[in-house]
Every structure is written in C-alpha cells, then in structure tokens.
Amino acid sequence: MKKTIIASLLLAYVASGSLHVQAADLSTSADLNGSALVENQQGNFSTWLPGLMQDFNALPEVRAQEVRRSQALMKINAADQAVYNPELGIGYQNASEDTYSLDISQTIDWGDKRGAATRQAQLEAEILLSDIALERSQMLANSVQALVEQSQASKALQFQKQQLKSAKSQFDIAQQQMQVGELSAVELQLIQLDVASKAADYAVAELASITADAEVLMLLGSNEQPFSGFLDTLTVATMSAQIDPELPALKSAYQQVLLAKVAASQVKANAAADPTISLSAEREGEENKLGIGLSIPLQFRNNYSDTLAVASQEIAVAEQTYLARERVLIQQQKKFNLSLPRLTERYQEWRELVFHSGQEAASALGQQWKAGDINTSDYLQSQRQLSSSFLAGLSLETALYSSWLEWMGASGQLEVFLSAQLPVATNNGSANRSTLAH
C-alpha cells in the first residue's frame, strides 16, 4: 500500500508536474492536455507585438536610422543644385586714361554633371533605405529571438521548480515509509539522489533564465517584455518564394550595380569640357567697350580615359558582388526550406507522443512499479526519460523559432510580416514610422 502511494507520487510529477496531497488520500493527475508542460501556442500578436514595436522604435539605434534617412533626402536636394555659379569680376587700371571694367562669366553644365549627381544621390538614398530595412529586420529578429529564449527559459525554470518540489515531497514520504520498514535504505538514497539531481537542474535552469533576461534587457531596455508564442505561423508560406532584386536583402546589392553605372556616367560628365561664356563692359577714358567671350577646356593632355576605365570596372565588381550575395541568400533559403518542414514534423511527432503515448507510458510504468515488476532504480531512470521529453520539446520549439527568424531576418522580410500582424490602428502608426525601411 505504501509503495503504491510513492509510485503514484512519482507518476504524478512526470505527468502533471504537481502533487495533490490530501490528509486521507493522495490523488494524482496525469492529464497532459491541461498540463503546463505542453502549450498549444497560437499567434496572438495583439498581446505583445504592439508593445514590442513601440519599444523597438524608441531605441537610439532606430532613431539614428531616422536621422540617416533625413540626411539621405538632404543629399538629394543638395545634388539637385546648379553645379556652377556665375562669376563677377571688377577691375580698375590707373594710367593716362583710367580704365574701369566689369565682367560676368558663367560656365555651362554641358556634360550634365548636375543630372548625374542627382541620379547618384537618389540611388545612394535608396541603397541607404534598403540597408536600413535589412538592419531593422535583423534587429527585430534578434529581439524576437531573445524573447523566445526568455520564454523558453522561463518554461524550463518553472518545470524544474515543479520537479524539485515534487521530488522533495516524495523524499519526505519515502522517509516515513522507511521508518515503518516498507522501503529499503538503498531506495531512500536513490530518491535522495534524485532530489539532489533535481536541485542541480533547477539551478542550471535559473542561470539560463537569468542569462535570457539579461539579453532581453540589453536589446530592448527592459526584461519584462510581454510575449506569447506564434508557432502556428512558422511556415514556408510566410516568406517570399522568389529570390529577386526586390527582396530587401538583395535590393541594396542590386542598387549598387545601378549606382556603379551612374557613377561611370558621372565620371564621364565630370570629364566633359564645359564651356564658359563671359560678358564684359569696360570704360577707358571717354570710350565705352562691350565684349563677349567663350572659353573651352582643351583636354588633350588628360582625356580622363583611364578614369573612365576604372569606373567601368566598378560596374563588373558590383555585378559580381550582387551575384555573390544572391548565391549566399539562395543557400540560406535552401537551408530554411530544408530545415523548417523537418523540424515541424519532429515537433508534431513529439506533441503526439506527449499528448497520447506519454500518458500511456507513464501509466504502464506506474502499474509495473505497483506490481513490483521493476525496481526503484529502473523506474526512476524511466521516469527521467519521460520528463526529459518536455525539455526536448522546448528545444524543438526554440529550433523552429530560430530557423524561421534567421531566414526572415537575413532576407529582410521580418518587419513586413510583423507589421501585417499589428492591429489596424497600431499598424498605421507603425507604417508611418517604418516607411524609411521599405
């Protein structure tokens, strides 16, 4: 009878993580469906995403991105100004007849330096915005990953806390059974060692939770960020199926190719021989003179052909850089497409085992223990294997999040996805703030 009570307690902390001890009867719950060990995570973004985006947009790094955007727009305005200002000249010559002169000259932008500079500034601004979009996506990926790890560490900590509490209760009861001679000293020591093991596991879980809290604090300024899981949204369909130049991770590199071509045009424009037209008025004694002049640079000592050749080579360099980045992104996409479905399959398989087979295994072990078919050592070992399935499930959840966030951050699609999950009112405000990223 006493052995049955201990067996029930051991089964209870594996199956439900809690003990229900009453004065006359010790009852246990093995309902894994309602257990805290397994959580059916739904993508309820409204409970945590608006707050995350608000705190994220308040970060100094993100505010600096706004300033960089303003600078890029100012550079466009600066480039779209006249290249040459008119020159005014005044002269006086003291001679037998004093001479006064006034002339004005204007160099004409014949090579369209202004147009080339404006196009270059526009492309540089677009490149900056593309880089900012990718930066924001990667920063958000790091922030959400930190929240995921904090949540998972908290789950593991609570689980280990329940395990330790249950183990201590078992040890107290085991001591009582030993006093009446229904439990051997060796079995008591095994249970005591199990308590020590659970205490060590709890300490390790506490350390991991502290580390996770510190990471969230470093990234978001507070370690008390609300978060709920969204495993149901982690699918391949949530990302772009095509690797094209419009993908944020590639847009900057593609624009670098266009910029190299514009830079070559600008070199050609800068090397153009811009003529200068001048008008002059002169009074010498009683005589008034009016003149007009035209000057054209003679580029026979330096025709800038080598400079143009270098600029042309920059186009080839930019094209190869784009192809290299595209190749890396394609490999990352293949890795994502390969890993996420397999991880999802393993996770679903684990859930089936926890919800169904786990209960059956725990019940069978309990019956074998009651019947004396297995000894305490084997039972505790089997019990540890069952309880380790929870931690394995946490690892699978973390791996799923990591795989998805790594791809969505690297490809630059995460902010677009998260913005689509925001409530309508919040989404409009966030869209205004994040226009710089798209």
Phi, psi and omega in degrees: 000314180294323179296323179296321179297315180296319180298320179295321179295317179297320178294323185295317186283344171281315188283316186238349178075012180212154179251139175241094185256126176242168186296315185261342187213139177252109180250152183234161178236126180244029182276095181289335181297325180263004184284153175286352182286335182234127183235124177277095189279127177246153184281067178273078186290335185296340183278342185219335186292317179303317179295321178298314182294324178296313179293323180295315181290345178271354180294144179303323180297322181287321176296325177296328177296324176297319179295319178298323177296315179299320178298319180298319178293324177293325178295325177296315179297322180293323181288332183272042176241161180301140181284319185245135171264150176294154180245133180248129179236137178233132181224154177216135179231122181267112179214196178302329172233116182299143181238129177243137181224147177220127179220152178224136183228151181218124175273134183266133179282073184290327181274004179060049175297322181297314180297317180295319180294322179294315179297322178294317179296322179295317179293321178297323178293318178296321178297317179298316180295322177294317178297320179295319178300318179292319178299314181298319180296318180290321178296319177296321178299317179295320181293313180294322177298320177296320177294321178299312182294326176295317179296316181294320178295324178293319177298314180297322180295315180296320179297313180294328176295316177296320179299316180294318180298317180294319181297321179295319178296320178297320181295320178299316180291322180297323177298320179296320180292327179292324180297329179265005174083015181258007177216132182283162179296325180295316180295323177297319179294322177299317179293324178295319176296325178296322176298316179297320178296318179294325178295320178294318178298322179294320179295318178296318178296323177297317179297317179296323179293320178297317179298318180295319177298319181295322180294317177296320179299318180293323185276322188242357177084356178207139179263011180247042178283132176291147180200140172223151187292158177217046181299331183292345180264356185277083180229161178295333183292345182280356181239165180292133180277345183251140173262100182229169183298343180278349177294131186309324182290339181253342186301318180298315181294323179294319179291334175296326176295314178297322180295321178298322178292318178294323178297322177295321177295323180291322176299318178295320179293319179294331180276354181293146179276095181278125180282157178237127178253136181227147175238139182221146175232136185219141175236117180242108185065240178262005186255132176259139181232145178229133183223158177226141183222157178219128178232138181230126178299140177258107186263058178260342176276328178216108179264007174062023180293322179293321178297319177295323179295319178298316180297324178294323178293330178298330177297314180297321178297315180296321179295317179292325177296319177297314180297323179294316179293322178297318180297316179298318181293322177297319178295321178295321178295318178298319178298317179296313180296333179277319189278317187298312179299323180291318177295321179297318179297316179295323181292317178297322177297318178297318180297320178297320180292321181290317184286330187240293186296329180298318179295316181297318180295317180297319180294318180295319179297320179297318180294319178295323177295315180298323181280352181079018181283337177232148181274175184297320181298312180295323181293316178297322178295315178296323179296318177296324178295321178293316182291332178291343179295330177296313179294327176295322177295320176299319179297320178295318178300314180298319179295322177297311178300315183298316180298315182291314182293324179299315181289314182296326177286316182294325180275350178082018185259355190293316183296322178298316180296312182294323179298326179289341181270350182287152172302158188302311183297315180293324182297321179296316179294319180293325180296323178294322181286328186260012177303326180300337185269357186231000000 
